[in-house]
């Protein structure tokens, strides 16, 4: 985790969340996203969640749906979906 890199969270009326500093998506479904950011692991919960945008080069992501919670969490999530599939 490199705290010198930029990390921002911008939420628009609980219907969209835009993030910078996203390194990878660990897990996701329509009710929860688990992300690795430059500031640590971030959990986003809600209903009807879907990835609107994810750019690994720019480390940007946008998630839309009804957002009910987001929090930074300590500890691991296990292997990422993409790492498990290889």
Steps between C-alpha positions, in 0.01 A plus 500: 500500500651830388329793674682746275266408215170682464179342625165675478143390559215698347142388557204642312176464697561135601448395138860515373844495654813605309842404631863564419794302634331163433763232442274198451151361549522205741137384492167631385135420452179703490510560878870548582830611348835439670776720360871539565587871502825683566359586845393145588212263441160655434162328524197649324154357574163562341241360261514477124870586502691480173835617374447795270870569436834348599831620356800313639748740338349809658392307815145638468167328560133594503225287653129568466193367679349574841796547734419426863851495653869532428781436744869431516571160649801343665634160407477299183219390276674189368601467138350731243250368247749563219783322681275201582398465136859464375 
